[in-house]
């Protein structure tokens, strides 16, 4: 068991959440040009920022499953999700530039809030 007093379901949830970020981080390297297009124009060095955010996603995803670092990783994921939110808004506002339905891009915005809540669960649980 990863988190000491965690149930199997909570442990699986933590691993799934971590895997989402590791896979998303890898995606930043596999689909760099796509992620660069998502970046708002006011973000300097968009390619470097995409690669840096990919590294951060991978690292935080791994740290989330390590009991001693899970709370710090959860806080980091919350900060990351807040930091990338403007890119999601930019993508929705420029939906015609992407091969995704505008409704799907709009739905991503509240999903970001759900992901923040999911990370918050690990902040709270680790603190208890």
N, C-alpha and C positions, 0 to 999 in steps of 0.2 A: 504494500500500500504506500502511496506516495506521500500523503499528507497527514499521517499519524491517525487522527480520528475521523478522517474522511470515509464516507461510504464508497462502495464500488461505483455507484452512479456519479458521485461527485468527482471521483478520481478520473473516470472516463470523460466527464465533462471538461475537466482541466486539460486532459491530453488532447481532446478534440479542439478546444479553444487554442491551445498552443500550436497544434498542427495547422490550423487555419493561418496563423501568422507566419509560421515557417514556410508554408507553401506560398503565401502571398509574397513573402520576402524573396523566395527563389524566383517567383514570377517577375520581380523587378529586374532580374538579370536575364531571364529568358525572353521577356517582352519589353525591354528597355524603351524602345521607341514609342510603343503604345503608352507607357506610363509618362514619358516626357510630354506627349500631347495633352495629357490630363492636367499638367501643371499650369496654374494660373500664370499669366505673362509677367506678373510682378515678382515672381520667385526667381532669385538669381541662380545661375548655374543649374538649370533644371536637370540635366543628365546626372551631374554629381549628386544632386539632392535625391533623385530617384534611386541611385545606387546606394547612397547612405541610408535612406529610409528602408531599403531592402535588407541591408545588413542589420539595422536596428530591429526590424521585424523578426528576423531569424534569431538574433541573440535573445530578444525578450521572450520569444516563444520557447526557446530552450530553457531559459532561466525560470519560466513559469512552472515547469514541472520539477524543479529542484526545490525541496521544502525550505531550505535556508534563504533562497532568493525569490521565492514566489511572490511575496508581498511587494517587494521592490519592482519586480517584473510587471505585476499588475498595475502599479502606479505608472510605470513607464508606458504600458500599453494604453492606459487612459490618456496620458499626455500625447502619445502618438496619434491616437484616434481624434483627439481635438485638433492637433496640428494638421492632419491631412483632410479635415472636413472642408476647408475652402477649395481643395482640389475637387472634391465630390460635387460641391455647388457649381464650380466652374464647368465641370463636365455636363451637369444638367442644363446649365444656361446655354451651353454650346452643343446641345444634343445632336444637331444636324451634322456635326463633324465626326460623329462616332456611329458605328454600325450597331447601335443598341436602341431599343425603343425608349422614347423620352419617359414613358411611365415607369419603366424599370429604373432609369436613372433617378427619377423622383423618389421612388421607393427606397433607394439606397440611403437617402438622407436620414429618415427615421431609424433605419437599420443601424446606422452609426451609433445612435443613442442606445439601442439594444446591446450593441457590442460594448459600449462603455459600461452599461449596467452589468454585463457578464463579467467584465474585468473587476468591477467594484465588488462583486461577490467574493473574489479571491483576496482583495484587500481586506475586507471585513473578516472573512473566515481565518485568514492568516493571523490577524491581529487578536482574534479571540483565544 
